[in-house]
Amino acid sequence: MNKQEVIENEANYVLQTYVRPEMVFTHGEGAYLYDTEGNKYLDFNAGIAVTALGHSDPEWSQVVAEQSAKLAHVSNLYHTEPQAALAKKLVENSFADRVYFCNSGAEANEAAIKFARKYAWLNEQDGKTEIVSFTKGFHGRTMGALSATYKEKYRKPFEPLIQGAKFAEFNNLDSAKAAINDNTCAVIIEPIQGEGGIHPATKDFLQGVRELCDQHGALLIYDEVQCGLGRTGYLWAHELMGVYPDIMTLAKPLAGGLPIGATLMTQDVADAIKPGDHGSTFAAGPLVCAAANVVVNRVSDPEFLARIRANSEHLNQKLHELLPADKVVEIRGAGYMIGVEFNIPVAGITKRCVDEKLLLIGAGENTIRFIPPLIVDIPEIDAAVETLARILNETAD
């Protein structure tokens, strides 16, 4: 099919839940994507923080090809080596004692909510079912995860959602104190908010929430679906704050582009879950876990993480130097998860970026996020910032 045929078929046969620009990608290499017309795009979106190793990484591609030729799926009724190896890696490189595998970030958060409810129920705590989340937070679009997602336009058409979901103000400890009580079974929070505009939680706030959870016997859940696995220059975003959870959810970059999610937990939480309490046919098959093992090996390398931190300093410096100060409100984030908030809407800006063969996406109405593949280097950083600066300087207020 040519470009127009692809676009027409998508319009005619795919449920319209996304608005896509009119180009069709055919292949990628490193930090670049190529379309049917031969155009080359610098990808600072990374499939929404997914393609951590870039496109067509040679090691990743080889492992996926070799595993697909051996064994792709047997279901979770049987043991496979890639799943066991991946679980061991995740546990040994985190606070956790156990991991549950699924297929996406929303599923990982659904599992976390279920596990928290089971934990409270098992401890005979009647009525301890409330889930507290925060303003501007995003945790997914399935019913439980959606209940904890703040933006009303995402929730309203699908109500009633799960009972007991409530919101407190992000980075406001007094608001958290008012929301968290003895009926709270879990508090879910992104250490650095993604969709809500790249807002890092402060150390004092996370420490305060941790203490409130301990005081009221609630579990603390970190949603690191977007901010985890090296994105901040540390393996886990919460390392920046030094405050640890009971449960952590992962997904996006874990298998470098193949669908996988994970819910990590302490042994205390794991002891509450028994065979039959939860499950997934497709989760953690040998093919996707083989890919994920490559990603975890690479992004947990101290030299890999140090390079992200060093390059992030350069990215921040270029953003401050080149972007027009009269349009910038704030630059925030960590590592390769940087949000630039403007005093103008950004939808038109990101559209112009596509025209200039740069892929950037928004995080809210006024914020553009930089979430490139974790393998980008100085030349790609410079090119991306220079292109954005040029477009902004040509844009009227």
Secondary structure, 3 states (H helix, E strand, C coil): CCHHHHHHHHHHHCCCCCCCCCCCEEEEEECEEEECCCCEEEECCHHHHCCCCCECCHHHHHHHHHHHCCCCCCCCCCCCHHHHHHHHHHHHCCCCCEEEEECCHHHHHHHHHHHHHHHHHHCCCCCCCEEEEECCCCCCCCHHHHHCCCCHHHHHHHCCCCCCEEEECCCCHHHHHHHCCCCEEEEEECCEECCCCCEECCHHHHHHHHHHHHHHCCEEEEECCCCCCCCCCCCCHHHHCCCCCCEEEECCCCCCCCCCEEEEECHHHHCCCCCCCCCCCCCCCHHHHHHHHHHHHHHCCHHHHHHHHHHHHHHHHHHHHHCCCCCEEEEEEECCEEEEEECCCCHHHHHHHHHCCEECEECCCCEEEECCCCCCCHHHHHHHHHHHHHHHHCCCC
